[in-house]
Amino acid sequence: LEPLSARELDLLSLVAQGLSNQEIGARLFLALDTVKGHNRRIYAKLNVQRRTEAVARARELGLLPP
């Protein structure tokens, strides 16, 4: 498993809080396409297809609090 970067972990924690891509971009001062790119890399690293799967997998791995 390839480790997530600090930025990817920041983004994933906001996904876990239920924020939309637009809200994440506004909070982190990122363009929407940048947020989507981070999401794609996170999904690839965690071997998942969806936001909910990414959050669940990250929690299984101890990357996010339960």
HTML snippet that shows the backbone in 3Dmol.js (N, CA, C, O; Angstrom):
<script src="https://3Dmol.org/build/3Dmol-min.js"></script>
<div id="view" style="width:600px;height:400px;position:relative"></div>
<script>
const pdb = `
ATOM      1  N   LEU A   1       0.842  -1.184   0.000  1.00  0.00           N
ATOM      2  CA  LEU A   1       0.000   0.000   0.000  1.00  0.00           C
ATOM      3  C   LEU A   1       0.883   1.241   0.000  1.00  0.00           C
ATOM      4  O   LEU A   1       1.731   1.409   0.876  1.00  0.00           O
ATOM      5  N   GLU A   2       0.682   2.100  -0.978  1.00  0.00           N
ATOM      6  CA  GLU A   2       1.437   3.345  -1.058  1.00  0.00           C
ATOM      7  C   GLU A   2       0.879   4.324  -0.030  1.00  0.00           C
ATOM      8  O   GLU A   2      -0.335   4.523   0.025  1.00  0.00           O
ATOM      9  N   PRO A   3       1.733   4.941   0.785  1.00  0.00           N
ATOM     10  CA  PRO A   3       1.230   5.853   1.821  1.00  0.00           C
ATOM     11  C   PRO A   3       0.613   7.119   1.219  1.00  0.00           C
ATOM     12  O   PRO A   3       1.028   7.595   0.162  1.00  0.00           O
ATOM     13  N   LEU A   4      -0.378   7.641   1.917  1.00  0.00           N
ATOM     14  CA  LEU A   4      -1.000   8.897   1.513  1.00  0.00           C
ATOM     15  C   LEU A   4      -0.138  10.061   1.984  1.00  0.00           C
ATOM     16  O   LEU A   4       0.465  10.011   3.056  1.00  0.00           O
ATOM     17  N   SER A   5      -0.087  11.101   1.172  1.00  0.00           N
ATOM     18  CA  SER A   5       0.642  12.309   1.560  1.00  0.00           C
ATOM     19  C   SER A   5      -0.142  13.046   2.639  1.00  0.00           C
ATOM     20  O   SER A   5      -1.315  12.758   2.875  1.00  0.00           O
ATOM     21  N   ALA A   6       0.513  13.992   3.285  1.00  0.00           N
ATOM     22  CA  ALA A   6      -0.153  14.797   4.312  1.00  0.00           C
ATOM     23  C   ALA A   6      -1.349  15.537   3.718  1.00  0.00           C
ATOM     24  O   ALA A   6      -2.397  15.631   4.357  1.00  0.00           O
ATOM     25  N   ARG A   7      -1.203  16.060   2.509  1.00  0.00           N
ATOM     26  CA  ARG A   7      -2.295  16.784   1.856  1.00  0.00           C
ATOM     27  C   ARG A   7      -3.456  15.845   1.557  1.00  0.00           C
ATOM     28  O   ARG A   7      -4.619  16.208   1.737  1.00  0.00           O
ATOM     29  N   GLU A   8      -3.134  14.632   1.096  1.00  0.00           N
ATOM     30  CA  GLU A   8      -4.184  13.654   0.816  1.00  0.00           C
ATOM     31  C   GLU A   8      -4.926  13.270   2.094  1.00  0.00           C
ATOM     32  O   GLU A   8      -6.145  13.100   2.078  1.00  0.00           O
ATOM     33  N   LEU A   9      -4.203  13.135   3.190  1.00  0.00           N
ATOM     34  CA  LEU A   9      -4.851  12.842   4.470  1.00  0.00           C
ATOM     35  C   LEU A   9      -5.749  13.994   4.913  1.00  0.00           C
ATOM     36  O   LEU A   9      -6.843  13.768   5.430  1.00  0.00           O
ATOM     37  N   ASP A  10      -5.285  15.236   4.710  1.00  0.00           N
ATOM     38  CA  ASP A  10      -6.124  16.404   5.026  1.00  0.00           C
ATOM     39  C   ASP A  10      -7.420  16.354   4.229  1.00  0.00           C
ATOM     40  O   ASP A  10      -8.509  16.539   4.772  1.00  0.00           O
ATOM     41  N   LEU A  11      -7.283  16.102   2.943  1.00  0.00           N
ATOM     42  CA  LEU A  11      -8.441  16.057   2.066  1.00  0.00           C
ATOM     43  C   LEU A  11      -9.370  14.912   2.463  1.00  0.00           C
ATOM     44  O   LEU A  11     -10.588  15.089   2.496  1.00  0.00           O
ATOM     45  N   LEU A  12      -8.816  13.756   2.759  1.00  0.00           N
ATOM     46  CA  LEU A  12      -9.621  12.595   3.129  1.00  0.00           C
ATOM     47  C   LEU A  12     -10.384  12.845   4.427  1.00  0.00           C
ATOM     48  O   LEU A  12     -11.521  12.395   4.570  1.00  0.00           O
ATOM     49  N   SER A  13      -9.777  13.552   5.366  1.00  0.00           N
ATOM     50  CA  SER A  13     -10.491  13.850   6.613  1.00  0.00           C
ATOM     51  C   SER A  13     -11.692  14.766   6.353  1.00  0.00           C
ATOM     52  O   SER A  13     -12.715  14.650   7.027  1.00  0.00           O
ATOM     53  N   LEU A  14     -11.571  15.667   5.386  1.00  0.00           N
ATOM     54  CA  LEU A  14     -12.699  16.527   5.036  1.00  0.00           C
ATOM     55  C   LEU A  14     -13.775  15.735   4.300  1.00  0.00           C
ATOM     56  O   LEU A  14     -14.965  15.991   4.484  1.00  0.00           O
ATOM     57  N   VAL A  15     -13.372  14.783   3.475  1.00  0.00           N
ATOM     58  CA  VAL A  15     -14.330  13.887   2.825  1.00  0.00           C
ATOM     59  C   VAL A  15     -15.104  13.125   3.901  1.00  0.00           C
ATOM     60  O   VAL A  15     -16.325  12.987   3.819  1.00  0.00           O
ATOM     61  N   ALA A  16     -14.386  12.634   4.907  1.00  0.00           N
ATOM     62  CA  ALA A  16     -15.018  11.883   5.996  1.00  0.00           C
ATOM     63  C   ALA A  16     -16.013  12.733   6.774  1.00  0.00           C
ATOM     64  O   ALA A  16     -16.972  12.210   7.342  1.00  0.00           O
ATOM     65  N   GLN A  17     -15.786  14.046   6.801  1.00  0.00           N
ATOM     66  CA  GLN A  17     -16.712  14.955   7.480  1.00  0.00           C
ATOM     67  C   GLN A  17     -17.943  15.258   6.630  1.00  0.00           C
ATOM     68  O   GLN A  17     -18.867  15.934   7.085  1.00  0.00           O
ATOM     69  N   GLY A  18     -17.952  14.758   5.399  1.00  0.00           N
ATOM     70  CA  GLY A  18     -19.111  14.933   4.538  1.00  0.00           C
ATOM     71  C   GLY A  18     -19.075  16.156   3.647  1.00  0.00           C
ATOM     72  O   GLY A  18     -20.093  16.509   3.052  1.00  0.00           O
ATOM     73  N   LEU A  19     -17.923  16.817   3.538  1.00  0.00           N
ATOM     74  CA  LEU A  19     -17.828  17.998   2.681  1.00  0.00           C
ATOM     75  C   LEU A  19     -17.810  17.598   1.210  1.00  0.00           C
ATOM     76  O   LEU A  19     -17.270  16.554   0.844  1.00  0.00           O
ATOM     77  N   SER A  20     -18.405  18.437   0.380  1.00  0.00           N
ATOM     78  CA  SER A  20     -18.377  18.215  -1.065  1.00  0.00           C
ATOM     79  C   SER A  20     -17.007  18.624  -1.613  1.00  0.00           C
ATOM     80  O   SER A  20     -16.213  19.260  -0.920  1.00  0.00           O
ATOM     81  N   ASN A  21     -16.746  18.248  -2.862  1.00  0.00           N
ATOM     82  CA  ASN A  21     -15.495  18.654  -3.491  1.00  0.00           C
ATOM     83  C   ASN A  21     -15.363  20.174  -3.515  1.00  0.00           C
ATOM     84  O   ASN A  21     -14.280  20.707  -3.275  1.00  0.00           O
ATOM     85  N   GLN A  22     -16.463  20.875  -3.806  1.00  0.00           N
ATOM     86  CA  GLN A  22     -16.441  22.331  -3.851  1.00  0.00           C
ATOM     87  C   GLN A  22     -16.111  22.919  -2.471  1.00  0.00           C
ATOM     88  O   GLN A  22     -15.330  23.864  -2.361  1.00  0.00           O
ATOM     89  N   GLU A  23     -16.714  22.351  -1.431  1.00  0.00           N
ATOM     90  CA  GLU A  23     -16.452  22.824  -0.066  1.00  0.00           C
ATOM     91  C   GLU A  23     -15.008  22.547   0.343  1.00  0.00           C
ATOM     92  O   GLU A  23     -14.376  23.370   1.004  1.00  0.00           O
ATOM     93  N   ILE A  24     -14.493  21.391  -0.050  1.00  0.00           N
ATOM     94  CA  ILE A  24     -13.096  21.055   0.260  1.00  0.00           C
ATOM     95  C   ILE A  24     -12.162  22.030  -0.447  1.00  0.00           C
ATOM     96  O   ILE A  24     -11.203  22.522   0.148  1.00  0.00           O
ATOM     97  N   GLY A  25     -12.444  22.304  -1.713  1.00  0.00           N
ATOM     98  CA  GLY A  25     -11.628  23.263  -2.455  1.00  0.00           C
ATOM     99  C   GLY A  25     -11.609  24.629  -1.799  1.00  0.00           C
ATOM    100  O   GLY A  25     -10.557  25.260  -1.691  1.00  0.00           O
ATOM    101  N   ALA A  26     -12.772  25.086  -1.361  1.00  0.00           N
ATOM    102  CA  ALA A  26     -12.850  26.392  -0.701  1.00  0.00           C
ATOM    103  C   ALA A  26     -12.081  26.388   0.623  1.00  0.00           C
ATOM    104  O   ALA A  26     -11.383  27.350   0.943  1.00  0.00           O
ATOM    105  N   ARG A  27     -12.208  25.324   1.375  1.00  0.00           N
ATOM    106  CA  ARG A  27     -11.550  25.244   2.680  1.00  0.00           C
ATOM    107  C   ARG A  27     -10.036  25.168   2.548  1.00  0.00           C
ATOM    108  O   ARG A  27      -9.311  25.755   3.352  1.00  0.00           O
ATOM    109  N   LEU A  28      -9.550  24.439   1.527  1.00  0.00           N
ATOM    110  CA  LEU A  28      -8.106  24.233   1.354  1.00  0.00           C
ATOM    111  C   LEU A  28      -7.490  25.157   0.301  1.00  0.00           C
ATOM    112  O   LEU A  28      -6.302  25.059  -0.008  1.00  0.00           O
ATOM    113  N   PHE A  29      -8.310  26.046  -0.240  1.00  0.00           N
ATOM    114  CA  PHE A  29      -7.840  26.984  -1.273  1.00  0.00           C
ATOM    115  C   PHE A  29      -7.284  26.242  -2.488  1.00  0.00           C
ATOM    116  O   PHE A  29      -6.193  26.539  -2.973  1.00  0.00           O
ATOM    117  N   LEU A  30      -8.066  25.268  -2.967  1.00  0.00           N
ATOM    118  CA  LEU A  30      -7.677  24.466  -4.120  1.00  0.00           C
ATOM    119  C   LEU A  30      -8.737  24.582  -5.206  1.00  0.00           C
ATOM    120  O   LEU A  30      -9.920  24.755  -4.914  1.00  0.00           O
ATOM    121  N   ALA A  31      -8.311  24.485  -6.448  1.00  0.00           N
ATOM    122  CA  ALA A  31      -9.254  24.439  -7.563  1.00  0.00           C
ATOM    123  C   ALA A  31      -9.994  23.100  -7.521  1.00  0.00           C
ATOM    124  O   ALA A  31      -9.471  22.105  -7.021  1.00  0.00           O
ATOM    125  N   LEU A  32     -11.209  23.093  -8.050  1.00  0.00           N
ATOM    126  CA  LEU A  32     -12.023  21.885  -8.062  1.00  0.00           C
ATOM    127  C   LEU A  32     -11.295  20.736  -8.763  1.00  0.00           C
ATOM    128  O   LEU A  32     -11.337  19.602  -8.286  1.00  0.00           O
ATOM    129  N   ASP A  33     -10.634  21.009  -9.879  1.00  0.00           N
ATOM    130  CA  ASP A  33      -9.891  19.965 -10.582  1.00  0.00           C
ATOM    131  C   ASP A  33      -8.758  19.393  -9.734  1.00  0.00           C
ATOM    132  O   ASP A  33      -8.446  18.206  -9.833  1.00  0.00           O
ATOM    133  N   THR A  34      -8.145  20.224  -8.909  1.00  0.00           N
ATOM    134  CA  THR A  34      -7.082  19.759  -8.018  1.00  0.00           C
ATOM    135  C   THR A  34      -7.649  18.817  -6.965  1.00  0.00           C
ATOM    136  O   THR A  34      -7.053  17.784  -6.661  1.00  0.00           O
ATOM    137  N   VAL A  35      -8.796  19.176  -6.412  1.00  0.00           N
ATOM    138  CA  VAL A  35      -9.458  18.313  -5.420  1.00  0.00           C
ATOM    139  C   VAL A  35      -9.791  16.971  -6.067  1.00  0.00           C
ATOM    140  O   VAL A  35      -9.553  15.921  -5.471  1.00  0.00           O
ATOM    141  N   LYS A  36     -10.337  16.998  -7.275  1.00  0.00           N
ATOM    142  CA  LYS A  36     -10.693  15.754  -7.971  1.00  0.00           C
ATOM    143  C   LYS A  36      -9.456  14.909  -8.260  1.00  0.00           C
ATOM    144  O   LYS A  36      -9.514  13.682  -8.178  1.00  0.00           O
ATOM    145  N   GLY A  37      -8.353  15.545  -8.593  1.00  0.00           N
ATOM    146  CA  GLY A  37      -7.104  14.820  -8.821  1.00  0.00           C
ATOM    147  C   GLY A  37      -6.609  14.146  -7.555  1.00  0.00           C
ATOM    148  O   GLY A  37      -6.176  12.995  -7.586  1.00  0.00           O
ATOM    149  N   HIS A  38      -6.673  14.864  -6.439  1.00  0.00           N
ATOM    150  CA  HIS A  38      -6.295  14.265  -5.153  1.00  0.00           C
ATOM    151  C   HIS A  38      -7.199  13.072  -4.856  1.00  0.00           C
ATOM    152  O   HIS A  38      -6.725  12.025  -4.418  1.00  0.00           O
ATOM    153  N   ASN A  39      -8.501  13.232  -5.096  1.00  0.00           N
ATOM    154  CA  ASN A  39      -9.435  12.125  -4.860  1.00  0.00           C
ATOM    155  C   ASN A  39      -9.047  10.906  -5.676  1.00  0.00           C
ATOM    156  O   ASN A  39      -9.033   9.791  -5.153  1.00  0.00           O
ATOM    157  N   ARG A  40      -8.732  11.098  -6.950  1.00  0.00           N
ATOM    158  CA  ARG A  40      -8.346   9.963  -7.809  1.00  0.00           C
ATOM    159  C   ARG A  40      -7.112   9.254  -7.263  1.00  0.00           C
ATOM    160  O   ARG A  40      -7.054   8.024  -7.250  1.00  0.00           O
ATOM    161  N   ARG A  41      -6.125  10.028  -6.813  1.00  0.00           N
ATOM    162  CA  ARG A  41      -4.904   9.417  -6.264  1.00  0.00           C
ATOM    163  C   ARG A  41      -5.198   8.673  -4.960  1.00  0.00           C
ATOM    164  O   ARG A  41      -4.667   7.588  -4.720  1.00  0.00           O
ATOM    165  N   ILE A  42      -6.049   9.270  -4.121  1.00  0.00           N
ATOM    166  CA  ILE A  42      -6.431   8.603  -2.865  1.00  0.00           C
ATOM    167  C   ILE A  42      -7.129   7.283  -3.167  1.00  0.00           C
ATOM    168  O   ILE A  42      -6.800   6.257  -2.571  1.00  0.00           O
ATOM    169  N   TYR A  43      -8.095   7.301  -4.092  1.00  0.00           N
ATOM    170  CA  TYR A  43      -8.822   6.081  -4.444  1.00  0.00           C
ATOM    171  C   TYR A  43      -7.866   5.019  -4.967  1.00  0.00           C
ATOM    172  O   TYR A  43      -7.977   3.847  -4.605  1.00  0.00           O
ATOM    173  N   ALA A  44      -6.931   5.425  -5.815  1.00  0.00           N
ATOM    174  CA  ALA A  44      -5.970   4.466  -6.371  1.00  0.00           C
ATOM    175  C   ALA A  44      -5.100   3.871  -5.271  1.00  0.00           C
ATOM    176  O   ALA A  44      -4.869   2.662  -5.242  1.00  0.00           O
ATOM    177  N   LYS A  45      -4.624   4.711  -4.379  1.00  0.00           N
ATOM    178  CA  LYS A  45      -3.747   4.227  -3.306  1.00  0.00           C
ATOM    179  C   LYS A  45      -4.489   3.300  -2.352  1.00  0.00           C
ATOM    180  O   LYS A  45      -3.909   2.343  -1.840  1.00  0.00           O
ATOM    181  N   LEU A  46      -5.764   3.576  -2.111  1.00  0.00           N
ATOM    182  CA  LEU A  46      -6.553   2.750  -1.194  1.00  0.00           C
ATOM    183  C   LEU A  46      -7.274   1.610  -1.917  1.00  0.00           C
ATOM    184  O   LEU A  46      -7.924   0.774  -1.288  1.00  0.00           O
ATOM    185  N   ASN A  47      -7.149   1.588  -3.256  1.00  0.00           N
ATOM    186  CA  ASN A  47      -7.788   0.554  -4.078  1.00  0.00           C
ATOM    187  C   ASN A  47      -9.310   0.519  -3.873  1.00  0.00           C
ATOM    188  O   ASN A  47      -9.897  -0.529  -3.603  1.00  0.00           O
ATOM    189  N   VAL A  48      -9.924   1.699  -4.010  1.00  0.00           N
ATOM    190  CA  VAL A  48     -11.372   1.833  -3.862  1.00  0.00           C
ATOM    191  C   VAL A  48     -11.928   2.599  -5.060  1.00  0.00           C
ATOM    192  O   VAL A  48     -11.175   3.101  -5.895  1.00  0.00           O
ATOM    193  N   GLN A  49     -13.261   2.680  -5.132  1.00  0.00           N
ATOM    194  CA  GLN A  49     -13.917   3.348  -6.252  1.00  0.00           C
ATOM    195  C   GLN A  49     -14.730   4.575  -5.842  1.00  0.00           C
ATOM    196  O   GLN A  49     -15.008   5.438  -6.675  1.00  0.00           O
ATOM    197  N   ARG A  50     -15.117   4.661  -4.555  1.00  0.00           N
ATOM    198  CA  ARG A  50     -16.031   5.716  -4.103  1.00  0.00           C
ATOM    199  C   ARG A  50     -15.535   6.390  -2.827  1.00  0.00           C
ATOM    200  O   ARG A  50     -14.674   5.878  -2.112  1.00  0.00           O
ATOM    201  N   ARG A  51     -16.118   7.562  -2.573  1.00  0.00           N
ATOM    202  CA  ARG A  51     -15.774   8.322  -1.358  1.00  0.00           C
ATOM    203  C   ARG A  51     -16.027   7.509  -0.101  1.00  0.00           C
ATOM    204  O   ARG A  51     -15.184   7.457   0.794  1.00  0.00           O
ATOM    205  N   THR A  52     -17.200   6.869  -0.035  1.00  0.00           N
ATOM    206  CA  THR A  52     -17.551   6.109   1.168  1.00  0.00           C
ATOM    207  C   THR A  52     -16.591   4.939   1.380  1.00  0.00           C
ATOM    208  O   THR A  52     -16.226   4.627   2.513  1.00  0.00           O
ATOM    209  N   GLU A  53     -16.185   4.294   0.284  1.00  0.00           N
ATOM    210  CA  GLU A  53     -15.217   3.199   0.389  1.00  0.00           C
ATOM    211  C   GLU A  53     -13.866   3.721   0.856  1.00  0.00           C
ATOM    212  O   GLU A  53     -13.184   3.069   1.646  1.00  0.00           O
ATOM    213  N   ALA A  54     -13.480   4.894   0.369  1.00  0.00           N
ATOM    214  CA  ALA A  54     -12.187   5.473   0.758  1.00  0.00           C
ATOM    215  C   ALA A  54     -12.166   5.761   2.260  1.00  0.00           C
ATOM    216  O   ALA A  54     -11.184   5.469   2.943  1.00  0.00           O
ATOM    217  N   VAL A  55     -13.251   6.331   2.761  1.00  0.00           N
ATOM    218  CA  VAL A  55     -13.326   6.643   4.191  1.00  0.00           C
ATOM    219  C   VAL A  55     -13.303   5.363   5.013  1.00  0.00           C
ATOM    220  O   VAL A  55     -12.580   5.274   6.005  1.00  0.00           O
ATOM    221  N   ALA A  56     -14.092   4.370   4.608  1.00  0.00           N
ATOM    222  CA  ALA A  56     -14.131   3.098   5.341  1.00  0.00           C
ATOM    223  C   ALA A  56     -12.762   2.420   5.343  1.00  0.00           C
ATOM    224  O   ALA A  56     -12.307   1.930   6.377  1.00  0.00           O
ATOM    225  N   ARG A  57     -12.113   2.395   4.188  1.00  0.00           N
ATOM    226  CA  ARG A  57     -10.784   1.758   4.082  1.00  0.00           C
ATOM    227  C   ARG A  57      -9.759   2.500   4.931  1.00  0.00           C
ATOM    228  O   ARG A  57      -8.947   1.877   5.614  1.00  0.00           O
ATOM    229  N   ALA A  58      -9.796   3.816   4.891  1.00  0.00           N
ATOM    230  CA  ALA A  58      -8.857   4.617   5.687  1.00  0.00           C
ATOM    231  C   ALA A  58      -9.065   4.357   7.178  1.00  0.00           C
ATOM    232  O   ALA A  58      -8.102   4.300   7.943  1.00  0.00           O
ATOM    233  N   ARG A  59     -10.316   4.201   7.584  1.00  0.00           N
ATOM    234  CA  ARG A  59     -10.593   3.892   8.997  1.00  0.00           C
ATOM    235  C   ARG A  59     -10.086   2.489   9.358  1.00  0.00           C
ATOM    236  O   ARG A  59      -9.534   2.287  10.440  1.00  0.00           O
ATOM    237  N   GLU A  60     -10.273   1.521   8.451  1.00  0.00           N
ATOM    238  CA  GLU A  60      -9.748   0.170   8.685  1.00  0.00           C
ATOM    239  C   GLU A  60      -8.236   0.187   8.884  1.00  0.00           C
ATOM    240  O   GLU A  60      -7.694  -0.556   9.702  1.00  0.00           O
ATOM    241  N   LEU A  61      -7.569   1.046   8.124  1.00  0.00           N
ATOM    242  CA  LEU A  61      -6.106   1.130   8.168  1.00  0.00           C
ATOM    243  C   LEU A  61      -5.594   2.031   9.297  1.00  0.00           C
ATOM    244  O   LEU A  61      -4.387   2.158   9.501  1.00  0.00           O
ATOM    245  N   GLY A  62      -6.520   2.650  10.024  1.00  0.00           N
ATOM    246  CA  GLY A  62      -6.126   3.534  11.121  1.00  0.00           C
ATOM    247  C   GLY A  62      -5.658   4.900  10.667  1.00  0.00           C
ATOM    248  O   GLY A  62      -5.001   5.615  11.424  1.00  0.00           O
ATOM    249  N   LEU A  63      -5.990   5.273   9.432  1.00  0.00           N
ATOM    250  CA  LEU A  63      -5.587   6.593   8.908  1.00  0.00           C
ATOM    251  C   LEU A  63      -6.544   7.691   9.352  1.00  0.00           C
ATOM    252  O   LEU A  63      -6.190   8.870   9.374  1.00  0.00           O
ATOM    253  N   LEU A  64      -7.766   7.285   9.706  1.00  0.00           N
ATOM    254  CA  LEU A  64      -8.782   8.221  10.195  1.00  0.00           C
ATOM    255  C   LEU A  64      -9.344   7.651  11.487  1.00  0.00           C
ATOM    256  O   LEU A  64      -9.360   6.434  11.673  1.00  0.00           O
ATOM    257  N   PRO A  65      -9.808   8.520  12.384  1.00  0.00           N
ATOM    258  CA  PRO A  65     -10.427   7.996  13.619  1.00  0.00           C
ATOM    259  C   PRO A  65     -11.746   7.293  13.291  1.00  0.00           C
ATOM    260  O   PRO A  65     -12.410   7.638  12.313  1.00  0.00           O
ATOM    261  N   PRO A  66     -12.120   6.317  14.102  1.00  0.00           N
ATOM    262  CA  PRO A  66     -13.372   5.581  13.858  1.00  0.00           C
ATOM    263  C   PRO A  66     -14.613   6.456  13.975  1.00  0.00           C
ATOM    264  O   PRO A  66     -15.730   5.971  13.795  1.00  0.00           O
TER     265      PRO A  66
END
`;
const viewer = $3Dmol.createViewer("view");
viewer.addModel(pdb, "pdb");
viewer.setStyle({}, {cartoon: {color: "spectrum"}});
viewer.zoomTo();
viewer.render();
</script>
